[in-house]
Structure formats: structure tokens, C-alpha cells
């Protein structure tokens, strides 16, 4: 009796390149992360050495997952990654400078199709394929980490713009002549206020201006971070709660602008700051609604990502692969 034919399911490789570390894994179409690992980015001063090390680290996972024949391709998420050209351009937090032909180098090494985008766009695609944005054609993904990243999906398509760099909402100016962003030299950007870095800066400013007693005053300035502000707020510290209220206010004002730009069904928040829960989400919703004109009010959901933070970068990068023909 002849055996029934079985089709071997294709898999995707997702690689997320960060300034400190690079995460990678093998993912199926349902978003199950089958195998994963990570390696250092920072220790590689030369890009060629990084590519060699990446190959040596990823190859065993490919073999464990059934070999290169099962792999549909590789998705790369990287800071300042350009979807159109496959290049990483002037990424401030990577060890290699200038314009880097990253997709071509990885393609030549692995002998697999490669598609590249920036890390926040990859996160948006991951959310659309595997997370809270499944079934949505219009949403904005905002990542609240050390910085503020974003990916905009409209009419079912990720917005790349004419040069591949659309969607830098973290660098939009929300307070004219406001706080200096040391990385860009610009003043008053969203990232200067609504990131973990921004929470720290707000803390330092309020501690200086205010006489309010606070647990935060016992922490040396160089050790103060958003996690310690959260811990203090959870203990009822009024100044710590005020810091999150202010952060949510700035974020909510910015989200109102973004809503009036693309009329999304939802804004999905991802990253470390979302762990503060209602401390930041409540003022964010309040100030977003307060700054919307009537036609947009009470229409847009603010959701927290469903993706596990440790896996999300790999899942986002892998989502790029399923778009390959």
C-alpha cells in the first residue's frame, strides 16, 4: 500500500540585531518559536566577523529544525534597517558605522533569501501576524523601551515611505524647544519623555524642582531608573506616581496626533514601560482622548502587546519571511 504524501512545513528564521546582543530563532507560521538563542553584537568590531559568528550560531538551529531545505528565508530586524535597499544606514547604537549591505552579506553567507527592516517595523509585523493586531488592517505599534520605536500599518500595509524610513514617531517633536535628545541633538521629541530614559530624566527634574518627600531621594542619581520609579510608585510614593502621570500625559498627547494622522483601529504598546500598567496607561488614554477632535474620540483602542517580550523581536523579524514570494 503506497504511503500518503506528506508536505514538509516551511519554517522562517528570525534575527533581531540589537546594539548589545543579537537574538535569533526558528519560527513556524503560527508563531511558535521552535528553537532560539542569542549572541553578543557589541564584541564584534568588524561586520564580517559578526556575520561569520552569526552563521556559526544559527546553523546548528537550522539543522535541529530539519535542515536548510525547510527554511523559507531569513527575516532581519535591525536599527535603521532599510526594507527597500537591504542596508542598515548610520545606526547610532551598532558597532559598525556608515551604510552596511547587511541583507546581501547574510544572504551570501546563508544561501537563503533575506528581507530586512528596522526593529520597530518588524515588531509591528510580528504583532499583525502573531499578536494583538491579528485581523487588523490599520494600527500603530509603539515600542516603549530605552527609546521609542514605531511601526504604522494602514490599509493592511506597513508604511515604509519613499526611502524606507517612515514611521519614526519617537522622533516627532511633541514639546517645541523641550528636552534635549542627546542622540539626535533635537529638542522636545517624544523619545526624550516617553521612554525608560525619559522617565529617568523626568525623575531627576522633578526631584530637583520639588520638595515633596520621596523614596526616590534615597537612591543615588546614577542608579535611578524607570524600574526604581515603578517600585516606588507601587509603594504609594506620590512623586513617583506624578512621574508616570506626566509621562502618560506626553505619550497621550503624541498618540492623539498619530490617531488624527492615520485613523488606526488600535494603538498597540510594547516594551518595558508597559509593565507599569495603569500608572502609565490611564493617563495615556485620558490625554489621548482629551486631545482628539470629536470625530476620532472613543474609537481607538489602546492595547498592550500579546507577544512575550523575550520572543517578540525574533517573531517580528520572522514575520518578514512570510511576505517572500
Secondary structure as UniProt FT lines:
FT   STRAND          11..17
FT   STRAND          21..27
FT   TURN            29..30
FT   STRAND          33..40
FT   TURN            42..43
FT   HELIX           47..64
FT   TURN            65..66
FT   HELIX           68..70
FT   STRAND          71..78
FT   TURN            79..80
FT   STRAND          81..82
FT   TURN            83..86
FT   STRAND          87..89
FT   TURN            92..93
FT   STRAND          99..100
FT   HELIX           102..110
FT   STRAND          114..118
FT   HELIX           119..130
FT   TURN            132..135
FT   STRAND          139..144
FT   STRAND          148..154
FT   TURN            155..156
FT   STRAND          157..158
FT   TURN            161..163
FT   HELIX           169..171
FT   TURN            176..177
FT   TURN            182..184
FT   HELIX           191..194
FT   HELIX           196..209
FT   HELIX           215..218
FT   HELIX           221..223
FT   HELIX           226..234
FT   TURN            235..236
FT   HELIX           238..262
FT   STRAND          266..270
FT   HELIX           272..276
FT   HELIX           278..290
FT   HELIX           294..296
FT   TURN            297..298
FT   STRAND          301..304
FT   HELIX           309..319
FT   HELIX           320..323
//
